[in-house]
Amino acid sequence: GDDAAGLLARTATLWSIFAATEWFAFLKGHAAVIALVAVFRFIDIPADLVYLASARTLSVVGSAVLIAATFANGIAGVYLWRVARRADSAATS
C-alpha cells in the first residue's frame, strides 16, 4: 500500500541535508560545497519530473509548481556551477 508518512520522512531527511549543505556553502563559500549544491539542484530536476509523471492526485497548481521548480532548479544549478568554477579558479590562481 501507500506509505505517505514514510515518503514524507524520507523527503524531509533529504531536504534537511540539502538545506544544511546550502547553509554551509553560504557561510563558507568553498567551491566544492557550492558545486555540491549545484549538483543537488540538478538532481531535483528528474526527481520532480518523475513525481509529476507518476503522482495520482496532483492538482493543477501542484503540477505548475513542479514545472516551475524544474526550471528554477536548472537555472540555479547552472548559476551555482559557474560560481563554483570561478571560486575554484580564484583559489588556485
N, C-alpha and C positions, 0 to 999 in steps of 0.2 A: 504494500500500500504506500500511500504518500506519507512522507515524513517531513512535513514543513518545519517543525521545530529543529530537526537535525540539520536541514539545509540552512536554516537561519543561523544556527550556531557555527556551522562551517563558514558561512559567508562573513559572519561577524569576526571570526578569527582572522580570516584573510584580510579583511579591511582594517582591522586593528594593526596588523603587521605593516600593511601598506601605509597607513596614516603615521605610524611611528617612523618608518623609513623616510617619508616625506618631511616630517618634522626635523629629523636628523640632518637631512640634506639641506633644509632651510637654515638650520643653525650653523652647520659646519662648512657647507659649500664644497665638499670634496667631489671631484669629478666622477669618481667611481660610484658614489652614492647617488649623484644626480642621474647618471646613466642608468642605474638600477631603477630609479623612479620612472624614467622613460620606458624601460622595459615593462614595468608593471602597467603603465598606461597602454602599451601596445598589446599586452596580454588581455586586457579588458575588452579589446575590440572583438575578437572572435567569441569570447565568453558572452558578451551582450548579444551578439548576433545569433548564437546558438539558443540562448534563452528566448529571444524574440521569436525564433522559428519554432521552438518546442513548447512554449507556455500555452496551456489550455485556457486559462482565464486571465487574459491580459486586456485591459481597457485600451481604447484609442489613445488616451492620454499617456498610459504606460508605454505603449508602443512608440509614441512620439518622443518620449523622454529617452528611451533606449536608443532610438535612432540618433537623436541629438548627442547623447553621450558617446556614441561611436565616433562621430565626427570630432567632438571635443577632445576625446582621448587621443585620437590620431594627431590632431593639431598640437596638443600639449606634449605628446610623445616626441614629435619631430622637434619642437622648440627645445625641450629639455635635453634631447640628444645633442643638439647643436651647442647648447650652453655647456654641456659636459665636455664636449670636444674642445671648445675654446678654453675652458678652465684647465683641461689637461695640457693643452698646448702652452698656456701661460705658465703652468707649474714646471714644465720641463724645459722652458727656454731661459 
